[in-house]
Amino acid sequence: MAGWMVRRGRWRRIMLGAAILAAWHWPASGQTAAPTPPAAVRVEVHAGVRDTRFMPLLMQRLARVLAPALQEGRFALDLQPYAPSLPWGPMDAQPLLMRLGEDLLARGAQSVTHVYIVEDAIRLPPARFNFAASFGSPQTPVRLTVVSLARLRALDADGSDPAPARTALRVFKLVAKNVARLSGYAGEAGRCLFAFPASVGELDATPESFCEPDLGALVQAGIARR
């Protein structure tokens, strides 16, 4: 029985690894396949994030823009195994995405897009850093994105967030875009929420909503609302 469980776990990892290799790159703009909305979007904050006052504001913004049901929670995964070898710098997001994806696959959470918010800085090589890292599409068994707060806010000396509303807006822009992309909608690259900001300043300059024709397509697909 134990041997069967080990083989089953290995098979899940092989399946997820194959899915990642098949779908690691986003679809190109103008894709013909119809986007598929998730049954729900679940937003979970890591236990290491102490100041979570931005969360109610984030969920309110998401509820105004996204059509799928929203869920909120916490997760307590030990992130130490994914920490960089040096005492500074971002963690490699790819093995973290793999681990989170394995957990979702084991729980049978295929119909929900999962958003994990962590305090730590992350990167997907060759990038030096990423605000968020995602994996998935309508063709993969799981869809998930990890959002890093490391560059989105500067905490006070006591560990409190001096601007939770600003943090909520920044996280919202990343989550809304990635939910749409994980649903199979590539959008017009560089337009509104589909922009790829290279700095916090560029992220702040990004509009707070989807632009046409993206908005109309996302509303029709059941991913966004007007």
C-alpha positions as CSV (number, residue, x, y, z in Angstrom):
1,M,0.0,0.0,0.0
2,A,2.8,2.4,0.9
3,G,4.6,1.6,-2.3
4,W,1.4,2.3,-4.3
5,M,1.1,5.7,-2.6
6,V,4.7,6.6,-3.4
7,R,4.2,5.6,-7.1
8,R,1.0,7.6,-7.1
9,G,2.8,10.7,-5.8
10,R,5.5,10.3,-8.4
11,W,2.9,10.0,-11.1
12,R,1.3,13.2,-10.0
13,R,4.6,15.0,-10.2
14,I,5.3,13.6,-13.6
15,M,1.8,14.7,-14.8
16,L,2.3,18.2,-13.4
17,G,5.8,18.5,-14.8
18,A,4.6,17.5,-18.2
19,A,1.8,20.0,-18.0
20,I,4.3,22.8,-17.0
21,L,6.6,22.0,-19.9
22,A,3.6,22.0,-22.3
23,A,2.1,25.2,-21.0
24,W,4.8,27.3,-19.4
25,H,4.6,30.0,-22.0
26,W,1.5,32.2,-22.3
27,P,-0.6,32.0,-25.5
28,A,0.1,34.6,-28.1
29,S,-2.2,37.6,-28.5
30,G,-5.2,36.9,-30.8
31,Q,-5.6,33.3,-29.7
32,T,-8.6,31.5,-31.2
33,A,-9.5,29.1,-28.4
34,A,-12.3,30.4,-26.2
35,P,-11.2,31.4,-22.7
36,T,-12.5,29.2,-19.9
37,P,-13.4,31.0,-16.6
38,P,-12.7,29.2,-13.3
39,A,-15.5,28.1,-11.0
40,A,-14.0,30.4,-8.3
41,V,-10.9,32.4,-7.5
42,R,-9.4,31.6,-4.2
43,V,-6.9,34.1,-2.7
44,E,-4.7,32.8,0.1
45,V,-2.2,34.8,2.2
46,H,0.9,33.1,3.6
47,A,1.1,32.8,7.4
48,G,4.3,34.8,7.3
49,V,2.5,37.9,6.1
50,R,1.8,39.8,9.3
51,D,-0.1,42.9,8.2
52,T,-3.0,41.8,6.1
53,R,-5.1,45.0,6.3
54,F,-4.9,45.2,2.5
55,M,-6.9,42.0,2.1
56,P,-10.5,43.3,2.5
57,L,-9.7,46.2,0.1
58,L,-8.2,43.7,-2.4
59,M,-11.2,41.4,-2.2
60,Q,-13.6,44.4,-2.7
61,R,-11.7,45.4,-5.8
62,L,-11.7,41.9,-7.2
63,A,-15.4,41.5,-6.6
64,R,-16.1,44.6,-8.6
65,V,-14.0,43.4,-11.6
66,L,-14.0,39.6,-11.7
67,A,-17.2,37.5,-12.4
68,P,-16.2,34.2,-10.8
69,A,-17.0,33.6,-7.1
70,L,-14.3,34.7,-4.7
71,Q,-12.8,32.8,-1.7
72,E,-10.4,33.9,0.9
73,G,-8.0,31.9,3.1
74,R,-4.6,31.4,4.6
75,F,-1.8,28.9,3.9
76,A,1.2,27.9,6.0
77,L,3.6,26.2,3.6
78,D,7.2,26.2,4.9
79,L,9.0,28.5,2.4
80,Q,12.5,27.8,3.8
81,P,13.3,25.1,1.2
82,Y,12.7,27.6,-1.6
83,A,14.9,30.4,0.0
84,P,17.9,31.5,-2.0
85,S,21.3,30.0,-1.1
86,L,22.6,33.4,-0.2
87,P,21.0,35.4,2.6
88,W,19.6,37.9,0.1
89,G,17.9,37.9,-3.2
90,P,14.6,36.4,-4.4
91,M,13.6,32.8,-4.2
92,D,13.2,30.7,-7.3
93,A,9.5,30.7,-8.0
94,Q,9.5,27.6,-10.3
95,P,9.9,24.9,-7.6
96,L,7.5,26.8,-5.4
97,L,4.9,26.7,-8.2
98,M,5.6,23.0,-8.7
99,R,5.0,22.3,-5.0
100,L,1.8,24.3,-4.8
101,G,0.6,22.7,-8.0
102,E,1.3,19.2,-6.6
103,D,-0.7,20.0,-3.5
104,L,-3.6,21.3,-5.6
105,L,-3.5,18.2,-7.9
106,A,-3.6,15.9,-4.9
107,R,-6.6,17.8,-3.5
108,G,-8.4,17.7,-6.8
109,A,-8.7,21.5,-7.0
110,Q,-8.8,21.7,-10.8
111,S,-11.8,24.0,-11.2
112,V,-10.5,26.9,-9.0
113,T,-7.8,29.4,-9.9
114,H,-5.6,29.8,-6.8
115,V,-3.8,33.0,-5.8
116,Y,-1.0,32.7,-3.2
117,I,0.3,35.9,-1.6
118,V,3.8,35.8,0.0
119,E,6.0,38.4,1.6
120,D,9.2,37.0,0.0
121,A,10.7,38.2,-3.2
122,I,10.5,35.8,-6.1
123,R,12.0,35.4,-9.5
124,L,11.6,33.2,-12.6
125,P,15.0,33.0,-14.3
126,P,16.3,34.8,-16.3
127,A,14.4,37.7,-14.7
128,R,16.0,39.4,-11.8
129,F,12.7,39.6,-10.0
130,N,9.0,39.1,-10.6
131,F,6.0,40.8,-9.0
132,A,4.1,37.6,-9.7
133,A,4.7,34.1,-11.2
134,S,2.0,31.9,-12.6
135,F,1.4,28.5,-14.1
136,G,-1.6,27.1,-15.9
137,S,-4.2,27.4,-18.6
138,P,-7.6,25.8,-19.3
139,Q,-5.6,22.7,-20.6
140,T,-3.6,22.1,-17.4
141,P,-4.9,20.3,-14.3
142,V,-4.3,23.3,-12.0
143,R,-4.1,27.1,-12.4
144,L,-2.2,29.2,-9.8
145,T,-0.3,32.4,-9.4
146,V,2.1,33.5,-6.6
147,V,2.2,37.3,-5.9
148,S,5.1,38.7,-4.0
149,L,4.7,41.7,-1.7
150,A,8.4,42.3,-1.4
151,R,8.5,45.2,-3.9
152,L,4.8,46.2,-3.6
153,R,5.1,47.7,-0.1
154,A,7.8,49.0,2.2
155,L,6.9,48.1,5.8
156,D,7.5,50.4,8.8
157,A,9.9,49.5,11.5
158,D,7.2,47.7,13.5
159,G,6.3,45.6,10.5
160,S,3.1,47.4,9.6
161,D,2.0,48.5,6.2
162,P,1.8,52.3,6.0
163,A,-0.4,52.2,2.9
164,P,-2.7,49.1,2.8
165,A,-5.0,50.7,0.1
166,R,-2.0,51.2,-2.2
167,T,-0.9,47.6,-1.6
168,A,-4.4,46.4,-2.3
169,L,-4.5,48.2,-5.6
170,R,-1.1,46.9,-6.7
171,V,-1.9,43.3,-5.8
172,F,-5.3,43.7,-7.5
173,K,-3.8,44.7,-10.9
174,L,-1.5,41.6,-10.8
175,V,-4.3,39.2,-9.7
176,A,-6.9,40.4,-12.2
177,K,-4.5,40.1,-15.1
178,N,-3.3,36.7,-14.2
179,V,-6.8,35.3,-13.6
180,A,-7.6,36.3,-17.1
181,R,-4.5,34.9,-18.5
182,L,-4.8,31.6,-16.6
183,S,-8.3,31.4,-18.1
184,G,-6.7,31.3,-21.5
185,Y,-7.1,35.0,-22.5
186,A,-3.9,36.6,-23.6
187,G,-5.2,40.1,-24.3
188,E,-3.6,42.9,-26.0
189,A,0.0,42.9,-24.7
190,G,0.9,46.2,-23.0
191,R,-2.7,47.4,-22.9
192,C,-4.2,48.4,-19.5
193,L,-4.1,45.5,-17.0
194,F,-2.4,43.3,-19.5
195,A,0.8,45.4,-19.3
196,F,4.0,43.9,-18.0
197,P,5.4,46.5,-15.7
198,A,9.2,46.5,-15.1
199,S,9.0,48.6,-12.0
200,V,6.6,49.7,-9.2
201,G,6.3,53.0,-10.9
202,E,5.1,51.4,-14.1
203,L,2.7,49.2,-12.2
204,D,1.2,52.3,-10.5
205,A,0.8,53.9,-13.9
206,T,-1.2,50.9,-15.2
207,P,-4.9,51.6,-15.5
208,E,-7.2,50.0,-12.9
209,S,-9.4,48.2,-15.4
210,F,-9.4,46.1,-18.6
211,C,-9.6,48.1,-21.8
212,E,-11.7,47.3,-24.9
213,P,-11.8,45.1,-26.8
214,D,-10.4,42.9,-23.9
215,L,-13.2,43.9,-21.5
216,G,-16.0,42.9,-23.8
217,A,-14.4,39.6,-24.5
218,L,-13.8,38.9,-20.8
219,V,-17.3,39.8,-19.9
220,Q,-18.7,37.6,-22.6
221,A,-16.5,34.7,-21.4
222,G,-17.7,35.1,-17.8
223,I,-14.3,36.2,-16.5
224,A,-14.9,39.9,-15.9
225,R,-17.8,42.1,-15.1
226,R,-18.6,45.7,-16.1
